[in-house]
Amino acid sequence: VAPAGAGGGWDMTARTVAKVMEETGIISQGMAVINKVGGGGSVGWAYVADKAGDNHTMFVTSPPILLVPLNGQSELGHRDFNPIANITADYGAFAVRADSPFNTMQDLIESLKEDPHSISIAGGSAPGSMDHIQFVKAVKKAGVDVKQIKYVSAPDGGGMSMLLGGQVEVYSTGMGEVVEQAKAGKIKVLAITAPERLKGDVISEFPTLKEQGIDDEFINWRGFMGPPDMDPRAVEFYEQAFKQMLETDNWKEQRDNFSWNDNYMDSDEFAAFLDQEYQAFEQLMKEIGLNQ
């Protein structure tokens, strides 16, 4: 199950995994991918929750499984499902137009400290969702009053258009969304949320927050979870299947095509990580008034 429409990160992850699993014979049965759209993922989660005890259904997930319940938009959260494995990590990026007066993340931080309302930050998701939280988390570490941040939710993926058109000064998004415009020289990437610089054409030029003195990182992890009451043997089977898949040449080729990074966690590690991330997000959202 991809809890969103075709073409997005969840959908591409689910379809790529299904393709590689079938090509390599790691799983002998065909893996059908179905899209369940709506509610920031909650429609898909409800669909899987209704399949309690089903050992042949899973869904691809990422930070919204934590953020959407904290926003009060879903009664279902990560503890209602069985973590199977995490497989990839992607990172956020903060971009400005090529003619922006901001050349570094510290330039932007200084202006935000002076007058947070003077700068508009766009993201492709609603307040309290990933694009918003990754930016707030970073600038908070640098001492900005995050309650005053002027965040604009860009409809229908229009954040880059808003940035290039001058409606906003900063665009907070996934790293994959900025590569082409950076390559074309239309934008500057002030920082990415990776722990260290990444390898690859163009992306190796993107500075990290840490190298600019901001001790923060944000991982857009993607993994898989199963329904409630899933047989522990099924969880272990799929957990091992994912681990094996990451070692195949088929996977590595697809991974590199999408500029993904491997970030494997087994079921227990993934469960502990989710609890830790939830607590951190909960505290941050309380501070910015989005979770009471």
SVG drawing of the C-alpha trace seen along z (x, -y; Angstrom):
<svg xmlns="http://www.w3.org/2000/svg" viewBox="-11 -43 43 61">
<polyline fill="none" stroke="black" stroke-width="0.4" points="0.0,0.0 1.2,-3.5 -0.9,-5.9 -0.8,-8.6 -1.2,-9.1 1.0,-7.9 4.4,-9.5 5.2,-10.6 7.9,-9.3 5.7,-6.7 4.4,-5.4 7.9,-5.3 9.4,-3.5 6.6,-0.9 6.8,-0.2 10.6,-0.1 10.7,2.4 8.1,4.6 10.0,4.5 13.3,5.4 11.8,8.1 10.2,9.8 13.2,9.4 15.6,10.9 13.2,13.7 13.7,12.7 9.9,13.0 8.4,15.6 4.9,14.1 4.0,11.0 3.7,7.8 0.9,5.6 1.0,1.9 -2.3,0.1 -2.7,-3.6 -4.9,-4.8 -5.1,-8.6 -6.1,-11.1 -5.6,-12.6 -1.8,-12.9 -1.6,-9.1 -4.4,-8.4 -6.7,-6.8 -4.1,-4.3 -3.3,-3.7 -7.0,-3.0 -7.1,-0.6 -4.1,1.4 -5.4,1.2 -8.6,2.9 -6.5,5.9 -5.4,6.9 -3.6,10.3 -3.0,10.1 0.6,11.3 0.5,10.3 -0.2,6.5 2.2,3.7 2.6,0.0 5.4,-2.3 5.9,-5.1 8.0,-8.1 7.8,-11.0 4.1,-11.8 3.2,-8.7 4.4,-10.7 3.6,-14.2 0.0,-13.7 -1.3,-12.2 0.5,-15.0 -1.4,-17.5 -4.6,-15.8 -5.4,-14.7 -5.3,-11.0 -6.3,-8.8 -3.9,-6.2 -0.2,-6.4 3.0,-4.4 2.2,-2.4 -0.9,-1.0 1.2,1.0 4.1,3.4 7.4,1.9 9.1,4.2 12.2,2.4 13.4,-1.0 15.3,-1.0 16.2,-4.5 17.1,-8.0 16.6,-11.2 17.3,-14.8 15.7,-18.2 17.0,-21.3 16.6,-25.1 16.8,-27.0 16.6,-30.7 16.6,-32.4 20.0,-32.9 19.7,-36.7 18.9,-36.4 21.0,-38.4 21.3,-35.3 24.4,-33.3 24.7,-31.1 22.3,-29.6 23.9,-31.9 22.9,-35.0 19.3,-33.8 19.5,-33.0 20.7,-36.6 17.8,-38.1 15.3,-35.8 16.6,-36.8 16.3,-40.5 12.7,-40.2 11.2,-36.7 8.1,-38.2 10.1,-39.8 10.9,-36.5 8.4,-34.0 9.2,-30.3 7.3,-28.0 6.9,-24.3 4.8,-21.7 3.1,-20.4 0.8,-22.0 2.0,-23.7 3.2,-21.0 4.2,-18.7 7.6,-17.7 8.7,-20.8 7.7,-23.1 9.1,-21.0 12.5,-20.4 13.0,-24.2 11.7,-25.1 13.9,-22.4 17.0,-23.8 16.6,-27.5 15.5,-26.8 18.9,-25.2 20.4,-28.4 18.5,-30.5 15.6,-31.8 12.2,-32.4 10.3,-29.7 6.9,-30.8 7.3,-33.9 8.3,-32.0 6.1,-33.0 5.5,-29.7 3.4,-29.4 1.9,-26.1 2.3,-25.8 -0.7,-24.1 -0.2,-21.3 3.6,-21.3 3.9,-24.9 6.7,-25.8 9.4,-26.1 7.2,-28.3 6.5,-30.6 10.2,-30.9 11.2,-31.6 8.2,-34.0 9.3,-36.0 6.2,-35.3 8.5,-33.8 12.1,-34.1 12.9,-30.6 11.7,-27.1 12.0,-24.2 11.6,-20.9 13.2,-17.5 16.7,-17.5 15.6,-15.9 13.3,-18.8 16.1,-21.4 18.7,-19.6 17.5,-20.6 17.0,-24.3 20.3,-24.4 22.0,-22.9 20.3,-25.5 21.7,-28.3 18.2,-29.6 18.5,-28.9 21.1,-28.6 20.8,-25.8 21.8,-27.3 21.9,-24.0 20.8,-20.4 19.8,-18.5 22.2,-15.5 24.9,-14.8 27.6,-15.3 28.0,-16.3 26.7,-13.8 28.4,-12.5 27.1,-13.1 26.8,-15.6 25.5,-19.0 24.5,-17.6 28.1,-17.4 28.1,-21.2 25.3,-21.6 26.6,-22.5 25.2,-20.9 23.8,-22.7 26.5,-21.3 29.4,-22.7 27.8,-26.1 27.7,-25.8 24.1,-24.6 24.2,-21.3 21.1,-19.7 20.0,-17.2 16.7,-15.9 16.3,-12.5 13.3,-11.8 13.5,-8.1 11.3,-5.6 10.4,-2.2 7.6,0.4 5.0,1.3 2.5,4.1 -1.0,4.3 -1.8,4.9 -1.4,8.5 0.9,9.5 2.5,12.9 6.1,12.2 7.4,14.8 6.0,12.8 7.6,9.6 10.9,11.5 10.5,12.9 10.0,9.5 12.6,7.9 15.2,10.3 13.8,9.9 14.4,6.1 17.9,6.6 18.7,9.0 17.2,6.7 19.5,3.8 22.5,5.9 21.4,6.6 22.7,4.8 19.1,4.3 18.3,2.3 21.6,0.3 20.9,-0.7 17.4,-1.9 18.6,-3.6 21.2,-5.6 18.7,-6.6 16.5,-8.3 19.5,-9.6 18.3,-7.6 20.6,-6.6 20.4,-3.2 19.4,-3.4 18.5,0.1 17.0,0.7 15.5,4.0 12.1,4.2 13.4,3.6 15.7,0.8 12.9,-0.8 10.4,-0.7 12.9,-2.3 13.8,-5.0 10.1,-5.8 9.5,-6.3 12.5,-8.5 11.5,-10.6 7.9,-10.9 9.0,-12.3 11.3,-14.9 8.6,-16.0 6.0,-16.2 8.2,-18.5 9.0,-20.7 5.4,-21.0 4.3,-22.0 6.9,-24.8 5.5,-26.2 1.9,-25.8 0.8,-23.1 0.4,-20.4 -1.2,-21.1"/>
</svg>
